[in-house]
Amino acid sequence: MARHDMKGLKNNKETKEKDDGLNEPEKSSFNKRFEGLRDKLKLGSHHKMERFTAMLGVTLSFLLMFSIFSFANHRTDVAQSVSAQAVYTKDFNFSLSNERVHVEGVFGNEDKTDVMILLRMQNPRNMSMNANNYELFITGARSSLSYEPDVTFSLFGSTGYGIIRFQDEGSIPQEVVDITIRSNTELSAQTGSGSSGDSDSTDGSFAEYDQGKLFVNPGAEDVETLDWLKTGEEDPITLYTALIAEPLDEEIRENIAKETEGLAQLLNRGQEYTNRLIAGGYEPPETPWFVGGDYIDDEGVFVAAQNVAGAHVLDYSTTSIRDGYINQVMSDLSSFDTYMKEAAEDTKDRDGRSEQVDRVQTLNHEDGSVLDLTTVSTGSSPSAQVAAKDSVESLQATWRTYLNTKSKLQRDLMRQLLVLDADIQSQASSYSIQSDEDAVIFY
């Protein structure tokens, strides 16, 4: 077997050498062609500079292609951003008075032929609430606008809210607009720096006039559509309801739902502590008048057996700000001040009812004994007595929290609904709109 294996290895070696000999001319021919091509391209070992230049050229070509690709993507991203984004300036200050203004949002119809930029003055008492005391200067962010819409400026009385309105026959184009608002009435000390706050602006008018600058895109994709607001609507009550009151109404109602949920939890907690006392054989303290009989109905609405003093009793479950709240508690807006004054006096006098939780010092047991809670302490009293004292103290703390929560709901949050409705109704007389066409200048 060994001789046979050795013979096989020898034959394999001879076969390999024979094959190598047969491939040698082919390998030699390929190497010569490769070396010839390398010499023609001057990439051989004797052409280091040429080889470096070729490699550098390839590298630069890849870098150039990558830069072109990145630039194209950047331009696409910018174009998409411009088309989508409506608000570019969230806040701005008037240059001399330093009064701050918030850009609340941009709203319009589905076709974007009627678009409104909602503004809110932080301190309206320091600014004129007459739209005729303002001028607008409008241009594009980088050049003049490609269109010239009908633009108006209006203010909703002393609420501090105002709108810049763009209207056109066709859809408002997707262009960033540069708007300067100039106030021609001085109501506060000139504490501003005299600049627009825009580093790209070199306009000296900001040092001479009290004005502010904002950038918006009224034709952007994310302009919020107001479905139920009629295109071209001019009624200030309807405009205020759609632009301002409905979002505020929703916020108040969310707080109402939150407090109602809290009241439900407190009612359950109070019942738990009461049950613990009963299970221990003790007579629980008398339930305060402001808790007894209250419940949360199947719709999640709080129903009070008795109202706290100064409560505003409104049916908010079946109505909204579009329906109004004032008509539920008074004849009309002219009675608002009188109604609120009486509610405040009722709260102060508490209508002869005690809105407090008296401290419980004793508990009656079913065996006829009386437990003096002032003598009960952990470590020196039976655990059943300590548990009874803890239940009483927790129950009374729950009632105090319940009273505060109920008062917040019936007084504060219901009053907010009434004030919101009053703000709407007051627009019939306090709303103002810039009537001078020359007060809006395109450049």
C-alpha positions in Angstrom: 0.0 0.0 0.0 2.9 2.4 0.7 4.5 1.8 -2.7 1.2 2.3 -4.4 0.6 5.6 -2.5 4.0 6.9 -3.4 3.5 6.0 -7.0 0.2 7.9 -7.0 1.8 11.0 -5.5 4.6 10.8 -8.1 2.0 10.6 -10.9 0.1 13.6 -9.5 3.3 15.7 -9.3 4.2 14.9 -12.9 0.7 15.7 -14.0 0.8 19.1 -12.2 4.2 19.9 -13.7 2.9 19.0 -17.1 -0.2 21.2 -16.7 2.0 24.1 -15.4 4.1 23.7 -18.4 1.1 23.9 -20.7 -0.2 27.1 -19.0 3.0 28.9 -18.9 2.8 30.5 -22.4 -0.8 31.7 -21.7 0.3 33.3 -18.3 3.3 34.9 -20.0 1.1 36.3 -22.8 -1.4 37.8 -20.2 1.3 39.4 -18.1 2.9 41.0 -21.2 -0.5 42.4 -22.2 -1.1 43.7 -18.7 2.3 45.3 -18.4 1.9 46.9 -21.9 -1.4 48.5 -20.9 0.1 49.6 -17.6 3.0 51.3 -19.4 0.7 53.0 -21.9 -1.3 54.4 -18.9 1.9 55.3 -17.2 0.8 53.4 -14.0 3.9 51.4 -13.5 6.4 51.6 -10.7 8.5 54.1 -12.7 5.5 56.5 -13.0 4.6 57.4 -9.4 3.5 61.0 -10.2 1.2 59.8 -13.0 -0.2 57.1 -10.8 -0.9 59.6 -8.0 -2.5 62.0 -10.5 -4.9 59.3 -11.7 -5.9 58.3 -8.2 -6.4 61.9 -7.3 -8.6 62.5 -10.3 -10.8 59.5 -9.5 -11.2 60.6 -5.9 -12.1 64.2 -6.9 -14.6 62.8 -9.4 -16.3 60.8 -6.7 -16.3 63.8 -4.4 -17.8 66.0 -7.1 -20.6 63.5 -7.8 -21.3 63.2 -4.1 -21.5 67.0 -3.7 -23.9 67.3 -6.7 -26.1 64.6 -5.2 -26.1 66.2 -1.8 -26.9 69.6 -3.2 -29.7 68.2 -5.2 -31.1 66.5 -2.1 -30.7 69.7 -0.1 -32.6 71.8 -2.7 -35.4 69.2 -2.7 -35.6 69.3 1.1 -35.7 73.1 1.1 -38.4 73.1 -1.5 -40.4 70.6 0.5 -39.9 72.6 3.7 -41.0 75.8 2.0 -44.1 74.2 0.6 -45.1 72.5 3.9 -44.2 75.1 6.6 -46.6 77.9 7.3 -45.1 79.6 10.4 -41.5 80.8 10.3 -41.7 83.4 13.1 -43.3 82.2 16.3 -42.7 85.4 18.3 -41.5 88.9 17.6 -41.1 92.2 19.4 -42.0 95.7 18.3 -38.8 97.6 17.9 -39.4 100.6 20.2 -42.0 99.6 22.7 -40.5 96.0 23.0 -44.0 94.6 23.2 -44.1 90.9 22.3 -46.5 89.3 19.8 -47.1 85.5 19.3 -47.9 84.0 16.0 -50.6 81.5 17.0 -51.0 79.9 13.6 -52.2 80.2 10.0 -55.7 79.2 9.1 -57.7 79.1 5.9 -60.2 77.5 3.6 -59.5 74.2 1.8 -58.7 76.0 -1.5 -56.3 78.5 0.3 -58.0 81.5 -1.3 -58.8 82.9 2.1 -56.0 82.6 4.6 -55.6 84.2 8.1 -52.5 84.7 10.2 -53.6 84.7 13.9 -51.6 87.0 16.2 -51.8 87.5 20.0 -50.3 90.4 21.8 -48.8 89.5 25.1 -49.7 92.8 26.8 -52.7 94.2 24.9 -53.1 97.0 27.5 -49.8 98.5 26.2 -50.8 98.4 22.5 -53.5 100.1 20.5 -56.6 97.9 20.0 -57.7 99.9 17.0 -56.6 98.3 13.8 -56.6 101.7 12.0 -53.5 102.7 14.1 -51.4 100.1 12.2 -49.7 99.8 8.8 -48.5 96.7 7.0 -45.4 96.5 4.7 -45.3 93.3 2.7 -42.8 91.7 0.4 -41.3 88.3 -0.3 -38.6 86.8 1.9 -35.9 87.2 -0.8 -37.7 89.3 -3.5 -41.0 90.8 -4.3 -44.0 88.5 -4.2 -45.2 86.9 -7.4 -48.8 87.9 -6.6 -50.6 90.8 -4.9 -53.5 89.6 -2.8 -56.1 91.6 -0.9 -54.6 92.0 2.6 -56.5 93.3 5.7 -55.5 93.7 9.3 -58.0 93.5 12.2 -58.1 93.3 16.0 -60.6 91.6 18.3 -61.1 94.4 20.8 -59.1 94.2 24.1 -58.5 90.5 23.8 -55.1 91.1 22.2 -55.9 88.8 19.2 -55.6 90.0 15.7 -55.5 88.6 12.1 -53.6 89.4 9.0 -55.8 88.2 6.2 -54.7 87.2 2.7 -57.5 86.8 0.0 -57.0 86.1 -3.7 -59.0 84.7 -6.6 -56.8 81.7 -6.9 -54.9 79.7 -4.3 -52.3 81.6 -2.4 -48.9 80.5 -3.8 -46.4 78.7 -1.6 -44.1 81.7 -1.0 -42.5 82.9 2.3 -43.8 86.4 3.0 -42.0 89.1 4.9 -44.5 91.2 6.8 -43.7 94.4 8.8 -46.4 95.7 11.2 -46.0 99.3 12.2 -47.8 100.9 15.2 -48.5 104.6 14.8 -49.7 105.0 18.4 -47.4 105.2 21.4 -49.0 103.8 24.6 -46.0 102.5 26.5 -42.4 103.5 27.3 -39.9 103.1 24.5 -37.7 100.4 25.9 -36.8 98.5 22.7 -33.5 98.3 21.0 -34.8 99.9 17.8 -34.0 96.8 15.7 -36.4 94.3 14.1 -34.7 91.3 15.7 -33.9 90.0 12.1 -30.1 89.9 11.6 -30.6 90.1 7.8 -32.5 93.4 8.0 -30.6 96.7 7.7 -33.8 98.8 7.5 -33.3 102.0 9.6 -37.1 102.4 9.9 -37.1 100.0 13.0 -35.2 102.6 14.9 -37.6 105.4 13.8 -40.9 103.6 14.1 -42.4 101.1 16.5 -42.7 98.0 14.3 -42.2 94.3 14.2 -41.4 91.7 11.5 -42.6 88.2 10.9 -42.2 85.6 8.2 -45.0 83.3 7.2 -46.1 81.1 4.2 -49.9 81.6 3.7 -49.9 79.0 0.9 -48.1 76.3 2.8 -49.4 72.7 3.0 -49.8 72.8 6.8 -52.1 75.8 6.9 -54.9 74.6 9.2 -58.2 74.2 7.4 -61.3 75.6 9.1 -64.1 73.4 7.6 -67.1 75.2 8.9 -66.0 78.7 8.4 -67.5 80.2 5.2 -65.0 81.6 2.7 -64.9 85.4 2.9 -66.7 85.4 6.3 -66.7 88.9 7.8 -68.8 88.5 10.9 -66.4 89.2 13.8 -68.4 86.9 16.2 -68.1 84.0 13.8 -64.4 84.7 13.1 -63.5 84.9 16.8 -65.4 81.7 17.5 -63.7 79.7 14.7 -60.2 81.1 15.2 -59.9 81.6 18.9 -62.8 80.5 21.0 -63.2 76.9 19.9 -59.6 75.9 20.7 -59.9 77.7 24.1 -63.3 76.0 24.7 -61.8 72.6 24.0 -59.0 73.3 26.4 -61.4 74.4 29.2 -63.5 71.3 28.6 -60.5 69.1 28.8 -59.7 70.6 32.2 -63.4 70.1 33.2 -63.1 66.4 32.3 -59.8 66.1 34.3 -61.4 67.7 37.4 -64.5 65.5 37.0 -62.3 62.4 36.9 -60.6 63.6 40.1 -64.0 64.0 41.8 -65.0 60.5 40.9 -61.8 59.1 42.4 -62.3 61.2 45.5 -65.9 59.9 45.9 -64.6 56.3 45.6 -61.8 57.0 48.1 -64.2 58.5 50.6 -66.4 55.5 50.4 -63.5 53.2 50.9 -62.5 54.9 54.2 -66.1 55.0 55.3 -66.4 51.2 54.7 -63.2 50.6 56.7 -64.7 52.4 59.7 -68.0 50.4 59.4 -66.1 47.2 59.1 -64.3 48.0 62.3 -67.5 48.5 64.1 -67.4 52.3 64.2 -69.9 54.9 63.2 -68.4 57.0 60.4 -68.5 60.9 60.6 -71.4 62.6 59.0 -70.8 63.3 55.3 -70.5 67.0 54.6 -73.3 68.7 52.6 -71.0 69.5 49.7 -70.3 65.7 49.2 -73.5 64.0 50.0 -75.6 63.0 46.9 -73.0 64.0 44.3 -72.2 61.5 41.5 -70.8 61.1 38.0 -73.4 60.0 35.4 -72.9 57.5 32.7 -71.7 60.2 30.3 -69.0 61.2 32.6 -70.7 64.4 33.7 -70.6 65.6 37.3 -74.0 66.0 39.0 -74.0 67.9 42.3 -76.8 67.4 44.8 -75.8 70.9 46.2 -73.6 73.5 44.7 -70.9 75.4 46.4 -71.5 79.1 47.0 -70.9 81.3 43.9 -71.2 78.3 41.6 -72.0 78.8 37.9 -74.6 76.2 37.0 -74.1 75.4 33.3 -75.1 72.5 31.1 -71.8 72.0 29.3 -72.5 68.4 28.4 -75.0 69.1 25.6 -73.8 72.6 24.5 -70.6 74.1 23.1 -69.2 77.5 22.6 -71.0 77.8 19.3 -74.3 77.5 21.2 -73.1 79.8 23.9 -73.2 79.6 27.7 -74.3 83.1 28.8 -77.9 82.5 27.9 -78.2 79.7 30.5 -77.6 82.1 33.4 -78.5 85.6 32.3 -80.7 87.4 29.8 -78.0 88.9 27.7 -74.4 90.3 27.8 -75.6 93.5 29.4 -76.2 91.6 32.6 -72.8 90.1 32.8 -71.1 92.5 35.3 -74.1 92.3 37.6 -74.2 88.5 37.5 -70.5 88.2 38.2 -70.7 90.6 41.1 -73.5 88.7 42.7 -71.6 85.4 42.3 -68.5 86.9 43.9 -70.6 88.2 46.9 -72.2 84.8 47.2 -68.8 83.2 47.4 -67.6 85.6 50.0 -70.7 85.2 52.2 -70.8 81.5 51.6 -74.6 81.8 51.7 -74.5 80.9 55.4 -73.1 77.5 54.7 -69.9 76.2 56.1 -67.4 75.1 53.5 -64.9 73.5 55.8 -64.3 70.1 57.4 -64.4 70.1 61.2 -61.9 67.9 62.9 -63.5 64.6 64.3 -62.2 63.8 67.8 -64.3 60.9 68.9 -65.9 57.8 67.3 -68.9 55.8 68.6 -68.4 52.0 68.5 -71.3 49.6 68.0 -70.6 48.1 71.5 -71.6 51.5 73.0 -68.1 52.6 73.8 -66.6 56.0 72.6 -63.1 56.2 71.2 -61.2 59.3 72.0 -59.0 59.8 68.9 -56.7 62.3 70.6 -55.4 59.5 72.9 -54.7 57.0 70.1 -51.1 56.7 68.9 -49.1 54.1 67.0 -47.1 51.8 69.4 -49.2 52.5 72.5 -52.8 51.8 71.2 -54.4 48.7 69.7 -53.9 48.4 65.9 -57.7 48.5 65.4 -57.9 51.9 67.1 -54.9 53.2 65.1 -56.5 52.0 61.9 -59.7 53.7 62.8 -57.9 57.0 63.5 -56.0 56.7 60.2 -59.3 56.1 58.3 -60.9 59.1 59.9 -58.0 61.4 59.1 -57.8 60.1 55.5 -61.5 60.5 55.1 -61.4 64.1 56.2 -58.4 64.9 54.0 -60.3 63.4 51.1 -63.3 65.7 51.8 -61.1 68.8 51.9 -59.6 67.9 48.5 -63.0 67.2 47.2 -64.3 70.6 48.2 -61.3 72.4 46.6 -61.8 70.4 43.4 -65.6 70.9 43.3 -65.1 74.6 43.9 -62.5 74.8 41.0 -65.0 73.1 38.7 -68.1 75.0 39.6 -66.6 78.4 40.1 -63.4 78.8 38.2 -63.8 76.6 35.1 -67.5 77.4 34.6 -66.6 81.1 34.9 -64.0 80.6 32.2 -66.7 79.3 29.9 -68.8 82.4 30.6 -65.9 84.8 30.1 -65.0 83.1 26.8 -68.6 83.5 25.6 -68.6 87.2 26.7 -65.4 87.8 24.7 -67.2 86.4 21.6 -70.3 88.5 22.0 -68.4 91.7 22.7 -66.8 91.5 19.2 -70.0 93.0 17.8 -68.9 96.3 19.1 -65.1 96.1 19.8 -63.9 94.5 16.6 -61.9 96.8 14.3 -60.5 96.4 10.8 -58.0 98.6 9.0 -60.2 100.6 6.5 -57.4 102.6 4.8 -56.3 100.7 1.6 -53.1 102.8 1.6 -52.1 101.3 5.0 -51.1 98.0 3.3 -48.0 98.5 1.1 -46.4 96.0 -1.2 -42.7 96.5 -2.1 
